[in-house]
C-alpha cells in the first residue's frame, strides 16, 4: 500500500486508507500511522482488513452499503415499502 500511495495517492486513499481509518476509528492517517495504531491495539493489518463493513459508513464518495443493503435502500427510496420500517 505504501508503493500505491506513492504512485496513485487518490486511488490508495479511496481503495484502502479510508476503510482502514474507519475500522480503527481515525481519520486521514497514513499506512504507517495505521500500522502503529494497529500494533497498539495488538491487531495485525490483516485483522483490520477483515473487520466487517458497517452499512451507512460515509466515505469521500458517499455512503457505503453492502450489496443487499444497497438494494433495500434503493427500493425504500423508490417507495416500494410504503411506510414499513426496513
C-alpha positions, -999 to +999 in steps of 0.1 A: +000+000+000+029+023+006+040+019-030+005+025-043+001+056-022+033+070-037+022+062-073-015+070-070-024+086-037-060+093-045-066+056-056-049+043-024-070+066-003-102+056-020-095+019-022-078+013+011-069+041+036-104+054+041-117+020+050-088+012+073-092+046+090-130+038+096-121+004+111-096+020+135-118+050+144-094+076+130-095+100+100-068+107+074-040+085+088-013+071+065-004+034+062+025+039+087+002+056+112-025+029+107+001+002+113+012+019+145-024+022+158-030-015+149+001-026+168-010-005+198-043-024+197-025-057+192-041-062+158-025-071+125-034-052+093-050-085+081-073-085+111-082-049+105-090-056+068-112-085+080-134-062+101-169-061+086-180-030+067-208-012+085-238-002+063-240+036+063-203+044+068-197+076+048-167+079+026-155+107+004-176+093-025-207+088-004-224+063+019-213+027+018-236-003+017-231-040+011-250-053-019-282-064-003-285-033+020-279-011-011-307-027-030-330-024+001-321+013+005-328+018-032-362+001-030-370+021+001-361+054-016-383+044-045-412+039-021-417+002-026-420-004+011-446+023+018-445+031+055-427-001+066-396+003+087-370-016+067 
